[in-house]
Amino acid sequence: MSDTDEASGSGNDEPTYAECVLCRKPTEYPRSQKGITLCPVCEWQEAQRNACSG
């Protein structure tokens, strides 16, 4: 049951996530994360571009 409580964000200690620098959606990273933050979709797309750039 504690997993459900944590996932629902109950309480005031809810983490704040950084915005994706490309699409502005929430990322998996905290706001305190330094550097470029990307959401999972943009991270995947960026990895595809880099893998195919030869």
Steps between C-alpha positions, in 0.01 A plus 500: 500500500790742557584492127151627421530778758834611355375487141191706577714782641306527823660740743687825462834344408396439138810528277509764232626386164696700246338585167625349176704762315341396169130437566457645854343179636607375846814287506613226736763736644465733799513876441840503670645286217773691318537494125254433221193306616287308254177305546516126420355552150745775405789302655411204279469716190835669574665159543358389164635812328845451653509129414417565135726800452786264412 
